Amino acid sequence: MQASAAASKAMALLASARGTRVKTKQYPPERDISDEPPRIGVFICHCGSNIASVVDVEAVVQRTAKLPYVVLAERNVYTCADDTQDQMKEKSSSTV
């Protein structure tokens, strides 16, 4: 009971700050693309030596670039890295 009372008191003290750091996400406006052909971007991970030791990543990139509707095919060393994720976001918004 004492722990519950302490938690209740702490929450009461924090009530004025609750929700003050919440950020609303801003999304780009939607547009009608129903008459446009598909546009596909492919980001192929080199993943250091993990993937590259068993897959010819450059050959995959070249082959993928020739597939229908692929407008971008590229190799990244570490696709999961934050800087690469940021680059992917930039490229996806600039190719729209």
GROMACS elastic network, one bead per residue, 0.5 to 0.9 nm:
[ bonds ]
;  ai    aj funct       b0    kb
    1     4     6  0.50897   500
    1     5     6  0.60954   500
    1     6     6  0.85388   500
    2     5     6  0.50155   500
    2     6     6  0.60795   500
    2     7     6  0.85698   500
    3     6     6  0.50096   500
    3     7     6  0.61116   500
    3     8     6  0.85017   500
    4     7     6  0.50784   500
    4     8     6  0.60787   500
    4     9     6  0.85875   500
    5     8     6  0.50093   500
    5     9     6  0.61498   500
    5    10     6  0.85962   500
    6     9     6  0.50979   500
    6    10     6  0.61411   500
    6    11     6  0.85949   500
    7    10     6  0.50670   500
    7    11     6  0.61493   500
    7    12     6  0.85873   500
    8    11     6  0.51378   500
    8    12     6  0.62080   500
    8    13     6  0.87277   500
    9    12     6  0.50319   500
    9    13     6  0.62939   500
    9    14     6  0.87224   500
   10    13     6  0.51291   500
   10    14     6  0.62859   500
   10    15     6  0.86394   500
   11    14     6  0.50322   500
   11    15     6  0.59598   500
   12    15     6  0.51360   500
   12    16     6  0.81883   500
   13    16     6  0.73257   500
   13    17     6  0.86213   500
   14    17     6  0.54768   500
   14    18     6  0.63510   500
   15    18     6  0.52121   500
   15    19     6  0.87702   500
   16    19     6  0.84178   500
   16    20     6  0.82886   500
   17    20     6  0.55875   500
   17    21     6  0.81837   500
   18    21     6  0.78120   500
   18    22     6  0.88275   500
   19    22     6  0.53911   500
   19    23     6  0.89959   500
   20    23     6  0.85590   500
   27    30     6  0.85243   500
   32    35     6  0.77977   500
   32    36     6  0.86373   500
   33    36     6  0.52184   500
   33    37     6  0.81384   500
   33    38     6  0.88545   500
   34    37     6  0.81007   500
   36    39     6  0.86630   500
   37    69     6  0.73116   500
   38    68     6  0.89358   500
   38    69     6  0.57541   500
   38    70     6  0.82489   500
   39    69     6  0.52939   500
   39    70     6  0.60047   500
   39    71     6  0.59417   500
   39    72     6  0.84966   500
   39    95     6  0.87696   500
   39    96     6  0.86317   500
   40    68     6  0.86620   500
   40    69     6  0.57877   500
   40    71     6  0.57193   500
   40    72     6  0.67812   500
   40    73     6  0.85501   500
   41    69     6  0.87450   500
   41    70     6  0.59060   500
   41    71     6  0.58829   500
   41    73     6  0.59144   500
   41    74     6  0.84087   500
   41    91     6  0.89423   500
   41    92     6  0.76968   500
   42    61     6  0.82351   500
   42    64     6  0.76291   500
   42    65     6  0.82205   500
   42    70     6  0.73568   500
   42    71     6  0.83734   500
   42    72     6  0.60543   500
   42    74     6  0.65063   500
   42    75     6  0.85760   500
   43    61     6  0.83718   500
   43    72     6  0.80550   500
   43    73     6  0.59478   500
   43    74     6  0.52671   500
   43    75     6  0.59226   500
   43    76     6  0.67381   500
   43    79     6  0.73178   500
   43    88     6  0.80581   500
   44    57     6  0.72831   500
   44    58     6  0.89527   500
   44    60     6  0.79322   500
   44    61     6  0.68799   500
   44    73     6  0.74969   500
   44    74     6  0.61219   500
   44    76     6  0.60758   500
   44    77     6  0.85301   500
   44    79     6  0.73952   500
   45    48     6  0.85228   500
   45    51     6  0.75021   500
   45    52     6  0.85084   500
   45    57     6  0.77580   500
   45    74     6  0.86846   500
   45    75     6  0.58778   500
   45    76     6  0.50225   500
   45    77     6  0.58382   500
   45    78     6  0.58633   500
   45    79     6  0.53221   500
   45    80     6  0.82778   500
   46    49     6  0.72918   500
   46    50     6  0.76979   500
   46    51     6  0.58136   500
   46    52     6  0.54396   500
   46    55     6  0.86562   500
   46    57     6  0.63281   500
   46    58     6  0.88613   500
   46    75     6  0.64331   500
   46    76     6  0.57265   500
   46    78     6  0.63545   500
   46    79     6  0.78392   500
   47    50     6  0.56327   500
   47    51     6  0.55901   500
   47    52     6  0.67564   500
   47    76     6  0.76938   500
   47    77     6  0.52911   500
   47    79     6  0.73687   500
   47    80     6  0.87494   500
   48    51     6  0.70000   500
   48    52     6  0.66070   500
   48    53     6  0.84371   500
   48    77     6  0.60358   500
   48    78     6  0.69955   500
   49    53     6  0.51748   500
   49    54     6  0.84152   500
   50    53     6  0.58307   500
   50    54     6  0.75545   500
   51    54     6  0.57094   500
   51    55     6  0.58784   500
   51    56     6  0.85888   500
   51    57     6  0.79220   500
   52    55     6  0.50553   500
   52    56     6  0.62798   500
   52    57     6  0.61353   500
   53    56     6  0.79175   500
   54    57     6  0.88626   500
   55    58     6  0.87155   500
   55    59     6  0.85685   500
   55    60     6  0.80683   500
   56    59     6  0.54281   500
   56    60     6  0.64316   500
   56    61     6  0.88840   500
   57    60     6  0.50373   500
   57    61     6  0.62532   500
   57    62     6  0.87179   500
   57    75     6  0.71655   500
   58    61     6  0.50104   500
   58    62     6  0.61985   500
   58    63     6  0.85929   500
   58    74     6  0.85264   500
   58    75     6  0.71008   500
   59    62     6  0.50867   500
   59    63     6  0.60709   500
   59    64     6  0.83801   500
   60    63     6  0.51744   500
   60    64     6  0.58862   500
   60    65     6  0.84683   500
   60    75     6  0.89360   500
   61    64     6  0.51143   500
   61    65     6  0.60980   500
   61    66     6  0.89157   500
   61    73     6  0.58176   500
   61    74     6  0.59034   500
   61    75     6  0.65291   500
   62    65     6  0.52621   500
   62    66     6  0.68711   500
   62    73     6  0.76450   500
   62    74     6  0.84822   500
   63    66     6  0.54709   500
   63    67     6  0.70188   500
   64    67     6  0.53675   500
   64    68     6  0.88354   500
   64    70     6  0.73444   500
   64    72     6  0.89419   500
   64    73     6  0.64789   500
   64    74     6  0.89776   500
   65    68     6  0.83132   500
   65    69     6  0.89430   500
   65    70     6  0.59008   500
   65    71     6  0.72525   500
   65    72     6  0.66847   500
   65    73     6  0.52461   500
   65    74     6  0.82472   500
   66    69     6  0.86354   500
   66    70     6  0.70955   500
   67    70     6  0.58092   500
   68    71     6  0.86405   500
   70    73     6  0.70111   500
   71    95     6  0.85762   500
   72    95     6  0.89680   500
   75    78     6  0.89554   500
   75    79     6  0.84547   500
   76    79     6  0.55099   500
   76    84     6  0.73986   500
   77    81     6  0.88644   500
   77    84     6  0.86564   500
   78    81     6  0.55604   500
   78    84     6  0.70775   500
   79    82     6  0.82198   500
   79    83     6  0.87076   500
   79    84     6  0.56144   500
   79    85     6  0.66213   500
   79    88     6  0.87843   500
   80    83     6  0.86194   500
   80    84     6  0.68603   500
   80    85     6  0.65609   500
   81    84     6  0.53335   500
   81    85     6  0.62116   500
   81    86     6  0.87410   500
   82    85     6  0.50284   500
   82    86     6  0.62258   500
   82    87     6  0.86945   500
   83    86     6  0.50708   500
   83    87     6  0.62949   500
   83    88     6  0.87148   500
   84    88     6  0.61843   500
   84    89     6  0.86673   500
   85    88     6  0.50561   500
   85    89     6  0.63133   500
   85    90     6  0.87320   500
   86    89     6  0.51047   500
   86    90     6  0.62801   500
   86    91     6  0.86824   500
   87    90     6  0.50637   500
   87    91     6  0.61459   500
   87    92     6  0.85577   500
   88    91     6  0.51187   500
   88    92     6  0.60568   500
   88    93     6  0.86048   500
   89    92     6  0.51768   500
   89    93     6  0.62360   500
   89    94     6  0.85875   500
   90    93     6  0.53225   500
   90    94     6  0.61099   500
   90    95     6  0.86676   500
   91    94     6  0.50758   500
   91    95     6  0.60796   500
   91    96     6  0.87520   500
   92    95     6  0.54307   500
   92    96     6  0.66232   500
   93    96     6  0.55544   500
